[in-house]
Amino acid sequence: MKRFTYLLVGVLAIAVLAGACASTQQRGLDLVTRAVQASGGPVALGGVKTISEKGTVKQWEPEQSAVAGGEMRFSNESTIDAVTDVATRTTRIDWVRTYHYPAPRSFTYSEIVTPTAGHVAGVDSNARTKQSQESNPPAHTMSGVRMAAVQRELLRSSPLLVLEMFKNPANLSAVGDISVGGGVTHPAVDYRAGDQIFTVMFDRATGLPARIRTLDYDSVWGDVTYDLVLSDWQTVDGVRVAMTRKYELNGRVVMETKISQVRLNAPLAADRLVIPAAYLADVRGPAAGSVPYQWIIRRQFIGVYLDSEQPSYDTKASPGLRFVELGPGVQHQVGGTHHSLVVEMKDHVVVYDAPVSDWQANWVLSAVRAKYLRKPVKYIVLTHHHMDHVGGIRAYANEGATIVTGKGTAEHWKRVLAAPYTRNPDLAPKDLTRTPIVEVADKWIHTDGQREVHAYVISPNPHAEGLMIGYVPDIKLGYVTDVWSPGAPLPDRLNPDLASVVAGIKKAGIAPVKFAGGHGGTADYAPLAALEGK
Ligand SMILES: [Zn+2]
């Protein structure tokens, strides 16, 4: 009897659960059905064969600020001319990007993306891959990770997304109301597209999609929300199109697209959508799994994205990261776009800079373990707070390292280390809030009784408040990031960045012979110093 009761309770529970699931799915489908109707209905949406859009795009980068945690940098204003062939799911975007940061310049290029291949014609970055540099005219095959990012954003911003959701009800689940910003609540549904989940929040009054969210990972702020906010709806041939599209990163607008012209079903010249055959040879399709979306998207904001499968280096040009010995117990990690300096002390190791990601930090940490027989990394010295030089900070904190950081930046790192990072692909979550932080007012001198290592705040400098250079006095080696890239050709006279380095070294009273860089290799200091007064 008892057994029968258990069985009955079990059967009832399953029935209730199944009913709940069915009704949850039904609620989701109801929201999507309403959105499809509000967008023009299935017939009008289904009749869209091509989409042509023109507009302008503005982008801001929060983690390249002058002050840690301070105002975002306005990075560029661009024009776009985009065409999509709906049947073949192929899109071409012609860009003219005018950059204000990190340096004024302009890139004119086109992206073509099909379901299986991606192509860039023209120069779209200062960090060009080997293939781009060797192609004439410049062009390259998109990495699978960039393809995944482009495809995700094209789907998110498509006026046909609601129709796709409607056609795939099994991929929907209602998630209840979601409150954003000033307490506005939206009924919402999760939509699974491949290995991505879009949380689509609807406008209660119109039924239209208002905000489309993904849960991303950011190398500085850990778990973040990335929202596309749609507004300024217009009707084009019976279809509702959002003319203003803003992206919010953790609630802050980092990108704003204003569409000035939309045409539906305009004929497209077929050759505009064709990727040249030579660039299809090594196509691998969009990457799946842990794609570093925020890195890929936002390095393009400032025009320095390296379009490679591996964010740390060009897989077609570099065999990978490696150490170059610059003196006894001093290793320059090179082989990528971003470098670190490793200094062996009596019973521990000091590392300068934690660039790109925890993947790269883990590479350095394991190379240190192999080379220096388990001496722990006790200090991680950050030259400055910009996202590309600190993305591995958690891996060092996780090892128990003390963070050494420039004046005015300690509070920023406290907040960063308190942020949850459950979506970090390279590091398991742990409480890092007790990580020791040393804020350097003007110089940091650390000794083990045999060797000293130094860090000096360079103030003023035009790059970042609290920026430091490193120094290893016994081999007269300096370490510098961004304000000078040793090995790059020197200009005829000092620019503000280089002038700040020369002035900073004088003020510090040190006498470096060589410098190693957070970018680039090594160079003698004398030719730079000789520019003073020219
Ligand atoms: Zn920087």
Residues whose N, C-alpha, C, O or C-beta is under 5 A from the ligand:
A	BS01	ZN	H386 D482
